[in-house]
């Protein structure tokens, strides 16, 4: 009886140790899939990524908003395992991915809508990969709506420079995303509030 009890306790201890090991997050998320020629394969689960925020007609240079032509909807999502890591650790794991999709503002009269704007069809999207192996630490991949692979943006691109210079948190525009904004350090958000010059 005593021997069985000790054996049971040993199994419980081993299970607890295993659970603790499983709870430890990996140093790098191995979710992104790149082809031999450096393109990114379209993730198959985009419909399940975590919603971060959306905007309509954003512009990075001074100018007035034209209500008749409001520009595009931009919808930001985050890969689920990257989001879970961020919530647990307060930082982005290497290999984290963000999706930014672009939709025209629908100008057609549809159903009962009389005012305001709805999303028209997807025009294109991009995936931002936090990649310490990339020479700039960030990679951007551009997709057409029906593409199965995304083309990488070249080194020294304006996309990377803008994210690094103006993103509130680790090269991301977390200041715009209400889902994760409350988890960003206050000093980073306060600095972003003072950042109005894109030049």
C-alpha positions in Angstrom: 0.0 0.0 0.0 2.8 2.4 1.0 4.7 1.5 -2.1 1.6 2.3 -4.3 1.1 5.6 -2.5 4.7 6.6 -3.1 4.5 5.6 -6.8 1.3 7.6 -7.1 2.9 10.6 -5.6 5.9 10.2 -7.9 3.6 10.2 -10.9 1.8 13.3 -9.7 5.1 15.1 -9.2 6.2 14.1 -12.7 2.9 15.2 -14.2 3.2 18.5 -12.4 6.8 19.0 -13.7 5.6 18.1 -17.2 2.8 20.6 -17.0 5.2 23.3 -15.8 7.5 22.5 -18.7 4.6 22.8 -21.1 3.6 26.1 -19.7 7.0 27.6 -20.6 6.6 29.5 -23.8 9.2 28.9 -26.6 11.9 31.5 -27.3 10.7 31.7 -30.9 7.3 31.0 -32.4 7.7 28.7 -35.4 4.5 29.6 -37.2 5.6 31.6 -40.2 6.4 29.4 -43.3 8.8 30.8 -45.8 9.6 29.3 -49.2 13.0 28.7 -50.5 13.0 32.0 -52.5 12.0 34.0 -49.4 8.3 34.4 -49.9 5.8 33.8 -47.1 3.2 31.1 -47.5 -0.3 32.3 -46.7 -1.3 31.1 -43.2 -4.3 28.8 -43.4 -6.0 30.1 -40.3 -6.3 33.8 -41.0 -10.0 33.7 -40.1 -9.1 32.8 -36.5 -6.5 35.5 -35.8 -7.1 37.9 -32.9 -8.7 41.2 -33.7 -6.6 44.2 -32.7 -8.3 47.2 -34.2 -9.6 48.9 -37.3 -9.4 52.4 -38.9 -10.9 54.2 -41.8 -9.1 56.6 -44.0 -6.0 57.0 -42.0 -3.3 59.3 -43.4 0.2 59.9 -42.1 0.6 63.4 -43.6 -1.4 66.6 -42.8 -4.7 66.9 -44.7 -8.4 67.1 -44.3 -10.7 64.1 -44.2 -13.0 63.8 -47.2 -16.2 62.3 -46.0 -17.3 61.6 -49.6 -14.1 59.6 -50.3 -13.1 58.2 -46.9 -10.3 56.0 -48.1 -9.8 52.4 -47.0 -10.7 50.4 -43.9 -7.5 48.9 -42.4 -8.2 45.9 -40.2 -5.3 44.6 -37.9 -5.2 41.1 -36.5 -2.6 39.1 -34.6 -1.6 35.4 -34.9 -3.2 33.6 -31.9 -0.1 32.0 -30.4 1.7 35.3 -30.6 -1.2 37.1 -28.9 -1.2 34.5 -26.1 2.5 35.0 -25.6 2.1 38.7 -25.5 -0.7 38.6 -22.9 1.4 36.3 -20.7 4.8 38.0 -21.0 4.0 41.6 -22.0 6.4 41.3 -25.0 6.3 40.0 -28.5 8.0 36.7 -29.1 10.3 36.5 -32.1 8.3 35.0 -34.8 5.1 37.0 -33.9 3.0 37.9 -36.9 0.5 40.7 -37.5 -2.0 41.0 -40.4 -3.1 44.3 -41.8 -5.9 43.9 -44.4 -7.2 46.7 -46.7 -10.8 47.1 -47.8 -12.3 49.9 -49.9 -15.1 51.8 -48.3 -18.3 50.5 -50.0 -20.0 53.2 -52.2 -22.8 51.0 -53.4 -26.3 51.3 -51.9 -26.8 48.0 -50.1 -29.8 46.8 -48.2 -31.1 49.2 -45.5 -27.9 51.3 -45.0 -28.6 55.0 -45.6 -25.5 56.6 -44.0 -21.9 55.8 -43.1 -19.7 53.2 -44.7 -19.3 49.5 -44.8 -16.3 47.4 -46.0 -16.2 46.5 -49.7 -14.1 43.7 -50.9 -10.5 43.0 -49.8 -8.0 44.7 -52.0 -4.8 43.4 -50.5 -3.1 42.6 -47.2 0.3 42.5 -45.6 1.9 40.4 -42.8 4.4 41.9 -40.4 6.8 39.3 -39.0 9.0 40.1 -36.0 12.1 38.3 -37.1 15.5 38.7 -35.3 17.1 36.8 -38.2 16.0 39.6 -40.6 18.7 42.3 -41.0 16.2 44.9 -39.8 14.5 42.8 -37.2 11.2 43.0 -39.0 9.9 41.6 -42.3 6.9 42.7 -44.3 5.2 40.5 -46.9 2.6 41.8 -49.4 -0.3 39.6 -50.6 -2.9 40.1 -53.3 -6.4 39.0 -52.2 -6.1 35.6 -53.8 -2.4 35.0 -53.4 -1.0 31.9 -51.8 2.4 33.5 -51.1 3.4 37.0 -50.1 6.3 38.9 -51.6 8.9 40.3 -49.1 9.4 44.1 -49.0 13.1 44.9 -49.7 15.6 46.0 -47.1 15.6 49.6 -46.1 11.9 50.0 -47.0 9.8 52.9 -45.8 7.5 50.3 -44.1 10.2 49.1 -41.8 11.6 52.6 -41.1 8.2 54.0 -40.3 7.3 51.1 -37.9 10.7 51.3 -36.1 10.5 55.1 -35.8 6.8 55.6 -35.0 5.5 52.3 -33.6 4.8 52.7 -29.9 6.0 49.2 -29.0 8.7 47.0 -30.6 8.1 48.3 -34.1 4.3 47.9 -34.0 1.6 50.6 -34.0 0.2 49.3 -30.8 -1.0 52.8 -30.0 -3.8 52.3 -32.6 -5.0 48.9 -31.3 -7.5 48.9 -28.5 -7.2 45.2 -27.9 -3.5 45.4 -26.8 -3.1 49.1 -26.1 -3.9 48.8 -22.3 -1.0 46.3 -22.0 1.6 48.6 -23.5 3.9 50.5 -21.1 2.4 53.9 -20.3 5.6 55.8 -21.2 5.6 54.3 -24.7 2.0 55.4 -25.2 2.8 58.9 -23.8 5.7 59.2 -26.2 3.5 58.1 -29.1 1.0 60.8 -28.2 3.6 63.4 -28.9 4.6 61.8 -32.3 3.0 63.8 -35.1 5.8 64.2 -37.6 6.2 61.5 -40.2 9.2 63.1 -41.9 
